[in-house]
């Protein structure tokens, strides 16, 4: 998986290059769960989803392992494929960060992550994909269901 550089907007970068980008702290969460939703207003769910898809377009995904690696390197959590049918794949997202976010008083959603997954699987499968998320607060996990078009 690759990331796009400043001068080469159409070139995709490898997932491993994410190791060069790292920040620690609540800054990401403040931007993600407070700043962006306020900026996007009523359209936040749609815009976050397409923001995720757009971010994923900057990377090259060749396998489900690339997607899982991307999630881990981005600090989004551990993404595991838990169920697979012909045109549907189900993933669980688990991490201490997810547990902490779900326990907080800040409204959290996972539309950005759903957009990333949809676009990554679309690259891998070569057909249109859409992704819906379900928040399981009691289990402290997020489930993503990807629908793969025929």
C-alpha positions as CSV (number, residue, x, y, z in Angstrom):
1,X,0.0,0.0,0.0
2,X,1.3,3.4,-0.9
3,X,0.7,7.1,0.1
4,X,0.7,10.0,-2.4
5,X,3.5,12.6,-2.2
6,X,3.0,16.3,-2.7
7,X,4.3,16.4,-6.3
8,X,2.8,13.1,-7.5
9,X,-0.9,13.2,-6.7
10,X,-1.6,10.1,-8.9
11,X,1.2,8.0,-7.5
12,X,0.3,5.6,-4.7
13,X,2.6,4.8,-1.8
14,X,3.3,1.7,0.2
15,X,1.6,1.1,3.5
16,X,5.0,0.8,5.2
17,X,5.6,4.4,4.5
18,X,3.1,5.2,7.2
19,X,5.7,4.3,9.8
20,X,7.3,7.7,8.9
21,X,4.2,9.5,10.0
22,X,3.4,9.2,13.7
23,X,1.7,11.3,16.4
24,X,0.7,10.5,19.9
25,X,-2.0,12.0,22.0
26,X,-5.6,13.2,21.8
27,X,-5.0,15.6,18.8
28,X,-6.3,13.0,16.3
29,X,-9.4,12.3,18.3
30,X,-10.2,16.0,18.8
31,X,-10.0,16.6,15.1
32,X,-11.8,13.4,14.1
33,X,-14.6,13.4,16.6
34,X,-15.1,17.1,17.3
35,X,-13.5,19.3,14.6
36,X,-14.5,17.4,11.4
37,X,-18.1,16.7,12.5
38,X,-18.7,20.3,13.4
39,X,-17.2,21.5,10.1
40,X,-19.2,19.0,8.1
41,X,-22.5,19.7,9.9
42,X,-25.6,17.6,9.0
43,X,-23.7,15.9,6.1
44,X,-20.9,14.6,8.5
45,X,-21.8,10.9,8.0
46,X,-21.7,11.1,4.2
47,X,-18.6,13.4,4.1
48,X,-16.6,11.3,6.6
49,X,-17.4,8.1,4.5
50,X,-16.2,9.7,1.3
51,X,-13.2,11.3,3.1
52,X,-12.3,7.7,4.1
53,X,-12.7,6.5,0.5
54,X,-10.6,9.4,-0.8
55,X,-7.8,8.6,1.7
56,X,-7.8,5.0,0.7
57,X,-7.4,5.9,-3.0
58,X,-4.0,7.4,-2.1
59,X,-2.8,3.9,-1.1
60,X,-2.3,0.7,-3.0
61,X,-4.2,-2.3,-1.4
62,X,-3.4,-5.7,-2.8
63,X,-4.7,-7.9,0.0
64,X,-6.7,-8.0,3.1
65,X,-3.4,-8.1,5.0
66,X,-2.6,-4.6,3.5
67,X,-6.0,-3.3,4.9
68,X,-5.3,-4.8,8.3
69,X,-1.8,-3.3,8.3
70,X,-3.1,0.1,7.3
71,X,-5.5,0.1,10.2
72,X,-2.8,-0.9,12.7
73,X,-0.3,1.6,11.4
74,X,-2.9,4.4,11.4
75,X,-3.7,3.6,15.0
76,X,-7.3,2.7,14.1
77,X,-7.2,-0.7,15.7
78,X,-7.0,-4.4,14.8
79,X,-9.2,-5.2,11.8
80,X,-10.0,-8.9,11.5
81,X,-12.1,-10.7,8.8
82,X,-14.6,-12.7,10.8
83,X,-17.1,-13.9,8.2
84,X,-16.9,-14.3,4.5
85,X,-19.6,-15.2,2.0
86,X,-19.7,-14.8,-1.8
87,X,-20.6,-11.1,-1.9
88,X,-20.4,-10.1,1.8
89,X,-17.4,-9.8,4.1
90,X,-17.7,-9.0,7.8
91,X,-14.8,-7.5,9.8
92,X,-14.4,-6.6,13.5
93,X,-12.4,-3.7,14.7
94,X,-11.0,-4.0,18.2
95,X,-8.5,-1.9,20.2
96,X,-8.0,-0.1,23.4
97,X,-8.5,3.1,21.5
98,X,-12.0,1.9,20.3
99,X,-12.9,0.9,23.9
100,X,-11.8,4.3,25.2
101,X,-13.7,6.1,22.5
102,X,-16.9,4.1,23.1
103,X,-16.6,4.9,26.9
104,X,-16.1,8.6,26.4
105,X,-18.8,11.3,26.4
106,X,-17.7,12.3,22.9
107,X,-20.0,11.2,20.1
108,X,-18.1,8.7,18.1
109,X,-18.8,7.1,14.7
110,X,-16.8,5.0,12.4
111,X,-17.9,6.3,9.0
112,X,-14.4,7.3,8.0
113,X,-13.2,3.8,8.7
114,X,-16.1,2.3,6.7
115,X,-15.1,4.5,3.8
116,X,-11.5,3.3,4.0
117,X,-12.6,-0.3,4.1
118,X,-15.0,0.1,1.1
119,X,-12.4,1.7,-1.1
120,X,-9.6,-0.8,-0.1
121,X,-11.8,-3.8,-0.9
122,X,-13.0,-2.2,-4.1
123,X,-9.3,-2.1,-5.1
124,X,-8.7,-5.7,-4.1
125,X,-11.9,-7.1,-5.6
126,X,-12.0,-5.0,-8.7
127,X,-15.7,-4.3,-8.4
128,X,-17.9,-1.7,-6.5
129,X,-18.0,-2.2,-2.8
130,X,-20.0,-0.5,0.0
131,X,-19.5,-0.8,3.7
132,X,-21.8,-0.3,6.7
133,X,-20.7,-0.2,10.3
134,X,-22.4,-1.4,13.5
135,X,-21.3,-0.3,16.9
136,X,-21.6,-3.0,19.6
137,X,-21.2,-0.9,22.7
138,X,-21.6,-3.7,25.1
139,X,-18.9,-5.8,23.4
140,X,-16.8,-2.6,22.8
141,X,-16.2,-3.5,19.2
142,X,-17.2,-2.2,15.7
143,X,-18.5,-4.5,13.0
144,X,-18.1,-3.6,9.3
145,X,-20.1,-5.4,6.7
146,X,-18.8,-5.0,3.1
147,X,-21.2,-5.6,0.2
148,X,-19.4,-6.6,-3.0
149,X,-21.2,-6.0,-6.2
150,X,-21.4,-8.7,-8.9
